[in-house]
Amino acid sequence: MKLPLKKFIYGLVATGIFGLAVYGFFIEPNSLVVNRRELHIKNWSPQLNGFKIVAISDLHAGSNFITAEKLREIVARVNAEEADLVVLLGDYVSRRYFARKELKMPLNVMSDNLRGLKAKYGVYGVLGNHDNEYDDQSVRTEMEKTGLKILENEVISLERNGEKLRILGVRDILKLGSNWAQVSDDLKKYLETASADDGKLIVLTHNPDTIVYLTEGLSISDKLALILAGHTHGGQVRLPLVGSPVVPSEFGQKYAAGHIRDRGVDMFVTTGIGTSILPVRFGVPPEIAVLEIYAE
C-alpha cells in the first residue's frame, strides 16, 4: 500500500525533530571538545607570544553528564595541554531547581575529583553567580582545596622570559548588585594608577558584561590586554542564521562566545562545560578552551 505523501512528510518531520531532541539532550551535552585558538590581540608583548592559557567555565558539577568521572577527565585533558596558565571562570556548582540550597553534587565530591589541575604559572579562578547564590565562602573554601586560587578583586603577578604579567580576578557583577559602581570605581583606580611597566593585565571574570562596566569612561588600552569570561554557555543553543536565541547577558548575543573586541579591549568568552535550567546543548558543545596569545 502506497503511503500518502502528506503522511510521509509528517513522519519525516517527526523523525527529524525526535533526532534533534535526542542529539540536543543526550549526545552533545555528553561530549567534550578541546577548542584550540590563536588569539592575536592588540595590547600584548611580543616577548609573551605563545603564552598558553586553558580556560574552563560553568562546570555545574552534578548537572546532566557532569559526573565525578567527567570531572576527572577534564583534569586529565587540561593537564595534557601543559599550559602556562589555567583559569576557571566560575559556576562550579549546580543547584536543584525546587530546592535551591541543595546541590546536585556535594562540594567535597566536586573538589575531590577536580584535584590536580596543573600549569606552569599556576591555577586561578573566580566565583560565578551560582556559586555566590548557593554559598560563596563554602564554594571558595572547597575549590581552593583542589589547588585553585580564587581571586576576588585581587591581583597576582607573574614573570615570563623577563616580562611581567598580572592576573586580576573580578568579583561577579551579579553578586555585587548595586555595589558594583563602587567596586568598579576601585578597579578603575587600580587600572589608572598601575603602570604599564607593571606588566600586561589579564582580567578574569565570570560575566562578560563586566567589560562594559569596567571600561566605561576609562582609557585603559595600554594596560588591559585581555578579559576572560564564561557565564553565557554560548546560549546553550545556537541555530543556523539565527544564532543563540537566549543569552544571559544584558547585551543579547554581543558577548555570547568567542573572541570579541569591544570598547578597545580584547575579550574571550568560553561556552563552558555544564548546563543550567534546560539540560540541552545544540551547536554549542561543552568545551575546554586552549588559547595561545600573540601580539597583533
Phi, psi and omega per residue, in radians:
M1 nan 2.272 -3.094
K2 -1.345 2.247 3.131
L3 -1.304 2.225 3.116
P4 -0.998 2.519 -3.093
L5 -1.007 -0.723 -3.105
K6 -1.091 -0.747 3.129
K7 -1.165 -0.646 3.114
F8 -1.081 -0.767 -3.133
I9 -1.141 -0.774 3.118
Y10 -1.052 -0.734 3.129
G11 -1.128 -0.684 3.114
L12 -1.119 -0.757 3.134
V13 -1.130 -0.773 -3.139
A14 -1.087 -0.704 3.116
T15 -1.133 -0.703 3.114
G16 -1.122 -0.759 3.129
I17 -1.107 -0.753 3.119
F18 -1.079 -0.744 3.134
G19 -1.103 -0.740 3.114
L20 -1.128 -0.681 3.126
A21 -1.123 -0.769 3.111
V22 -1.062 -0.768 3.141
Y23 -1.106 -0.821 -3.050
G24 -1.236 -0.531 -3.088
F25 -1.691 -0.428 -2.988
F26 -2.171 -0.510 -3.040
I27 -1.674 -1.033 -3.097
E28 -1.121 -0.736 3.119
P29 -1.096 -0.377 -3.135
N30 -1.603 0.040 3.114
S31 -1.574 3.019 3.053
L32 -2.704 2.019 -3.109
V33 -1.967 2.609 3.003
V34 -1.793 1.930 3.140
N35 -1.695 1.978 3.141
R36 -1.723 2.234 -3.102
R37 -2.339 2.453 2.904
E38 -1.671 2.156 3.081
L39 -1.828 2.093 3.071
H40 -1.796 1.909 -3.016
I41 -2.054 2.698 -2.950
K42 -1.379 -0.497 -3.060
N43 -1.924 1.215 -3.077
W44 -2.434 2.597 -3.132
S45 -1.586 2.298 3.093
P46 -0.990 -0.484 3.117
Q47 -1.161 -0.324 3.129
L48 -1.744 0.084 -3.116
N49 -0.971 2.407 -3.135
G50 1.526 0.028 3.100
F51 -1.032 2.174 -3.037
K52 -1.849 2.180 3.109
I53 -2.077 2.294 2.970
V54 -1.813 2.155 -3.108
A55 -2.029 2.215 3.030
I56 -2.278 2.573 -3.060
S57 -2.622 2.826 2.972
D58 0.917 0.937 3.092
L59 -1.110 -0.700 -3.111
H60 0.802 1.014 -3.074
A61 -0.967 2.268 -3.113
G62 1.694 -0.234 3.025
S63 -1.230 2.978 -3.029
N64 -0.858 2.161 3.070
F65 1.307 -0.045 3.099
I66 -1.680 1.345 -3.096
T67 -1.621 3.068 3.048
A68 -1.034 -0.688 3.125
E69 -1.115 -0.697 3.129
K70 -1.150 -0.679 3.104
L71 -1.073 -0.732 3.119
R72 -1.163 -0.620 3.075
E73 -1.110 -0.713 3.121
I74 -1.065 -0.795 3.117
V75 -1.018 -0.810 -3.108
A76 -1.111 -0.739 -3.095
R77 -1.270 -0.602 3.059
V78 -1.141 -0.826 -3.104
N79 -1.123 -0.511 3.117
A80 -1.124 -0.349 -3.135
E81 -1.375 -0.278 -3.139
E82 0.847 0.985 -3.046
A83 -1.327 2.756 2.960
D84 -1.270 -0.632 -3.060
L85 -2.527 2.377 2.994
V86 -2.018 2.289 3.132
V87 -2.204 2.410 3.066
L88 -2.027 2.249 -2.884
L89 -1.928 0.485 2.933
G90 1.704 3.029 -3.050
D91 1.032 1.134 3.120
Y92 -1.430 -0.521 -3.017
V93 -1.743 2.814 3.026
S94 -2.281 2.139 -3.086
R95 -1.723 2.676 3.080
R96 -1.303 2.420 -2.989
Y97 -1.131 -0.622 -3.066
F98 -1.792 0.066 3.060
A99 -2.553 1.363 -2.887
R100 -1.125 -0.251 3.084
K101 -1.687 0.145 3.041
E102 -1.868 2.388 -3.120
L103 -1.729 2.615 3.077
K104 -1.322 -0.398 3.030
M105 -2.388 2.188 3.131
P106 -1.001 2.587 -3.087
L107 -1.006 -0.722 -3.088
N108 -1.194 -0.566 3.075
V109 -1.173 -0.750 3.096
M110 -1.029 -0.893 -3.063
S111 -1.190 -0.642 3.127
D112 -1.040 -0.631 -3.055
N113 -1.613 -0.079 3.066
L114 -1.806 0.045 -3.139
R115 -1.148 2.576 2.972
G116 1.746 0.072 3.049
L117 -1.077 2.383 -3.053
K118 -2.324 2.559 3.006
A119 -2.739 2.670 -3.055
K120 -1.001 -0.726 -3.079
Y121 -1.908 0.186 3.018
G122 2.019 2.965 -3.129
V123 -2.140 2.087 -3.041
Y124 -2.273 2.758 -3.123
G125 -2.787 3.081 3.054
V126 -2.307 2.913 3.066
L127 -1.642 2.681 3.099
G128 -1.897 3.127 -3.081
N129 -1.116 -0.639 3.115
H130 -1.169 -0.632 3.095
D131 -1.133 -0.780 -3.123
N132 -1.185 -0.689 -3.116
E133 -1.216 -0.489 3.081
Y134 -1.375 -1.166 -3.137
D135 -3.087 1.649 -3.007
D136 -1.043 -0.688 -3.093
Q137 -1.192 -0.712 3.123
S138 -1.138 -0.733 3.137
V139 -1.145 -0.765 3.138
R140 -1.060 -0.826 -3.122
T141 -1.032 -0.781 -3.088
E142 -1.226 -0.720 3.141
M143 -1.139 -0.621 -3.117
E144 -1.248 -0.262 3.018
K145 -1.186 -0.351 -3.137
T146 -1.409 -0.168 -3.056
G147 1.805 -0.043 3.089
L148 -1.371 2.440 3.031
K149 -1.825 2.020 3.103
I150 -1.433 2.257 3.114
L151 -1.931 2.089 3.077
E152 -2.157 1.721 -3.034
N153 0.981 0.732 3.114
E154 -2.195 2.678 -3.130
V155 -2.152 2.379 2.968
I156 -2.127 2.664 -3.090
S157 -2.034 2.452 3.104
L158 -2.190 2.909 3.035
E159 -2.476 2.249 3.140
R160 -2.313 2.178 -3.127
N161 0.908 0.663 3.128
G162 1.386 0.010 -3.113
E163 -1.850 2.310 -3.115
K164 -1.465 2.632 3.123
L165 -2.578 2.364 3.140
R166 -2.025 2.517 3.080
I167 -2.068 2.105 -3.135
L168 -1.986 2.082 3.067
G169 -1.686 2.247 -3.069
V170 -1.891 2.309 3.080
R171 -1.069 2.533 -3.051
D172 -1.089 2.345 -3.067
I173 -1.181 -0.478 3.109
L174 -1.247 -0.460 3.060
K175 -1.282 -0.669 -3.049
L176 -1.286 -0.596 -3.134
G177 0.962 -2.214 -3.090
S178 -1.199 -0.246 3.115
N179 -1.402 -0.113 -3.075
W180 -1.022 -0.662 -3.086
A181 -1.019 -0.774 -3.128
Q182 -1.187 -0.777 3.133
V183 -1.130 -0.702 3.100
S184 -1.031 -0.756 3.103
D185 -1.065 -0.736 3.136
D186 -1.093 -0.745 3.139
L187 -1.169 -0.671 3.109
K188 -1.111 -0.699 3.103
K189 -1.074 -0.688 3.089
Y190 -1.097 -0.795 -3.125
L191 -1.122 -0.663 -3.104
E192 -1.231 -0.634 -3.052
T193 -1.546 -0.450 3.141
A194 -1.185 2.392 3.137
S195 -1.459 2.557 3.037
A196 -1.054 -0.402 3.103
D197 -1.194 -0.276 3.109
D198 -1.292 -0.176 3.102
G199 2.000 2.723 3.073
K200 -1.041 2.638 -3.029
L201 -2.068 2.215 3.002
I202 -1.931 2.242 3.122
V203 -1.794 2.258 3.020
L204 -1.785 2.250 3.114
T205 -2.572 2.641 3.095
H206 -1.316 -0.808 -2.981
N207 -1.786 2.131 -3.107
P208 -1.150 -0.308 3.084
D209 -1.051 -0.313 3.096
T210 -0.920 -0.545 -3.092
I211 -0.986 -0.627 -3.106
V212 -1.225 -0.867 -3.060
Y213 -1.242 -0.561 -3.087
L214 -1.326 -0.543 -3.030
T215 -1.785 -0.139 -3.057
E216 -1.055 2.126 3.085
G217 1.247 0.338 -3.061
L218 -2.334 2.264 3.079
S219 -1.620 1.838 -3.052
I220 -2.229 0.318 -3.022
S221 -1.090 -0.411 -3.124
D222 -1.561 -0.058 -3.059
K223 -2.092 -0.710 -3.074
L224 -1.614 1.957 -3.068
A225 -1.514 -0.748 -2.965
L226 -2.772 2.426 2.967
I227 -1.900 2.339 3.073
L228 -2.026 2.248 -3.051
A229 -2.496 2.938 3.066
G230 -2.357 -2.161 2.980
H231 1.311 -0.744 -2.971
T232 -1.350 -0.418 -2.991
H233 1.034 0.295 -3.046
G234 1.107 0.315 -3.066
G235 1.513 -0.165 -3.081
Q236 1.169 -0.466 3.095
V237 -2.289 2.179 3.097
R238 -2.198 2.082 -3.063
L239 -1.833 2.561 3.069
P240 -0.984 2.419 3.125
L241 1.206 -0.668 -3.081
V242 -1.454 -0.659 -3.033
G243 1.514 -2.542 -3.125
S244 -1.725 1.914 -3.064
P245 -1.106 -0.579 -3.095
V246 -2.204 2.056 3.098
V247 -2.248 2.231 -3.134
P248 -1.330 1.244 -3.110
S249 -2.571 2.560 3.057
E250 -1.161 -0.241 -2.990
F251 -2.043 0.472 3.064
G252 1.074 -2.323 -3.073
Q253 -1.464 -0.039 -3.014
K254 -0.978 -0.716 -3.096
Y255 -2.004 0.572 -3.020
A256 -1.172 -0.753 -3.032
A257 -2.977 2.720 2.979
G258 1.516 -2.908 -3.114
H259 -1.462 2.128 -3.091
I260 -2.238 2.373 2.991
R261 -2.026 2.093 -3.085
D262 -2.614 2.515 3.077
R263 0.996 0.527 3.117
G264 1.357 0.209 -3.056
V265 -2.237 2.476 3.022
D266 -1.537 2.409 3.118
M267 -2.447 2.515 3.011
F268 -2.149 2.250 3.136
V269 -1.992 2.027 3.107
T270 -1.485 2.568 -3.100
T271 -1.416 -0.073 3.027
G272 1.340 -3.002 -2.971
I273 -2.137 -0.811 -3.083
G274 -1.532 -2.956 3.087
T275 -2.249 2.773 3.119
S276 -2.456 2.562 -3.112
I277 1.170 -1.402 3.069
L278 -1.726 2.291 -3.100
P279 -1.421 0.987 -3.039
V280 -2.324 2.515 2.942
R281 -2.408 2.353 3.121
F282 -2.548 1.992 -3.102
G283 1.369 0.083 -3.134
V284 -2.424 1.234 -3.064
P285 -1.137 2.651 3.053
P286 -0.946 2.323 -3.049
E287 -2.295 2.571 2.809
I288 -1.813 2.055 -3.088
A289 -1.613 2.129 3.107
V290 -1.948 1.985 -2.998
L291 -2.014 2.214 2.986
E292 -1.882 2.180 -2.981
I293 -1.763 2.307 3.132
Y294 -2.351 2.649 3.026
A295 -1.221 2.484 -3.131
E296 -1.231 nan nan
